[in-house]
Amino acid sequence: MLKLNDGQCGLCAHFGGDQAPAQTIVQIRINGEGPEDLVADCGHPENAPRGLKVTPISGCGGFTPAKSA
């Protein structure tokens, strides 16, 4: 597991798009850790049409913090 920091994709509202299992995304956000082998879609409006794939520790200037439950 990789430890996540603020600004990284695993903690972003756009991480996972519609493809990643919701429970996996929830656990990443709760635990602040992501599996090393997870690659998911970026659902950011500028990246989604490009089919960008990211890891939980990736990051970009479009980071939007995920809402807490």
One Martini backbone bead per residue (centre of mass of N, CA, C, O) as a GRO file, in nm:
protein
   69
    1MET     BB    1   0.099   0.035   0.019
    2LEU     BB    2   0.019   0.377  -0.041
    3LYS     BB    3   0.077   0.684   0.072
    4LEU     BB    4  -0.123   0.967   0.099
    5ASN     BB    5  -0.154   1.298  -0.024
    6ASP     BB    6  -0.231   1.592  -0.071
    7GLY     BB    7  -0.320   1.606  -0.426
    8GLN     BB    8  -0.391   1.319  -0.481
    9CYS     BB    9  -0.591   1.113  -0.662
   10GLY     BB   10  -0.714   0.931  -0.426
   11LEU     BB   11  -0.838   1.229  -0.304
   12CYS     BB   12  -1.012   1.271  -0.556
   13ALA     BB   13  -1.320   1.324  -0.708
   14HIS     BB   14  -1.212   1.199  -1.001
   15PHE     BB   15  -1.139   0.929  -0.904
   16GLY     BB   16  -1.237   0.650  -1.122
   17GLY     BB   17  -1.483   0.746  -1.222
   18ASP     BB   18  -1.687   0.469  -1.353
   19GLN     BB   19  -1.483   0.206  -1.308
   20ALA     BB   20  -1.432   0.193  -1.019
   21PRO     BB   21  -1.481   0.057  -0.732
   22ALA     BB   22  -1.637   0.214  -0.480
   23GLN     BB   23  -1.511   0.068  -0.233
   24THR     BB   24  -1.218   0.127  -0.304
   25ILE     BB   25  -1.236   0.436  -0.293
   26VAL     BB   26  -1.333   0.461  -0.004
   27GLN     BB   27  -1.086   0.322   0.131
   28ILE     BB   28  -0.874   0.520   0.033
   29ARG     BB   29  -1.000   0.773   0.175
   30ILE     BB   30  -1.003   0.663   0.465
   31ASN     BB   31  -0.690   0.547   0.479
   32GLY     BB   32  -0.472   0.689   0.281
   33GLU     BB   33  -0.453   0.430   0.085
   34GLY     BB   34  -0.292   0.254  -0.194
   35PRO     BB   35  -0.254   0.045  -0.434
   36GLU     BB   36   0.012  -0.014  -0.648
   37ASP     BB   37  -0.184  -0.157  -0.893
   38LEU     BB   38  -0.370   0.084  -0.929
   39VAL     BB   39  -0.580   0.175  -1.212
   40ALA     BB   40  -0.755   0.474  -1.307
   41ASP     BB   41  -0.977   0.691  -1.390
   42CYS     BB   42  -1.011   1.021  -1.503
   43GLY     BB   43  -1.293   1.254  -1.436
   44HIS     BB   44  -1.193   1.500  -1.541
   45PRO     BB   45  -1.317   1.705  -1.778
   46GLU     BB   46  -1.028   1.728  -1.932
   47ASN     BB   47  -0.951   1.402  -1.915
   48ALA     BB   48  -1.178   1.201  -1.993
   49PRO     BB   49  -1.157   1.212  -2.315
   50ARG     BB   50  -0.853   1.079  -2.295
   51GLY     BB   51  -0.830   0.829  -2.095
   52LEU     BB   52  -0.702   0.872  -1.827
   53LYS     BB   53  -0.457   0.707  -1.629
   54VAL     BB   54  -0.431   0.645  -1.271
   55THR     BB   55  -0.295   0.672  -0.964
   56PRO     BB   56  -0.320   0.743  -0.632
   57ILE     BB   57  -0.024   0.916  -0.660
   58SER     BB   58  -0.115   1.097  -0.846
   59GLY     BB   59  -0.118   1.426  -1.026
   60CYS     BB   60  -0.278   1.761  -1.054
   61GLY     BB   61  -0.422   2.081  -1.116
   62GLY     BB   62  -0.734   1.939  -1.081
   63PHE     BB   63  -0.766   1.914  -0.791
   64THR     BB   64  -1.041   1.764  -0.594
   65PRO     BB   65  -1.170   1.723  -0.312
   66ALA     BB   66  -1.316   1.489  -0.152
   67LYS     BB   67  -1.592   1.418  -0.003
   68SER     BB   68  -1.716   1.368   0.293
   69ALA     BB   69  -1.940   1.144   0.455
   0.00000   0.00000   0.00000
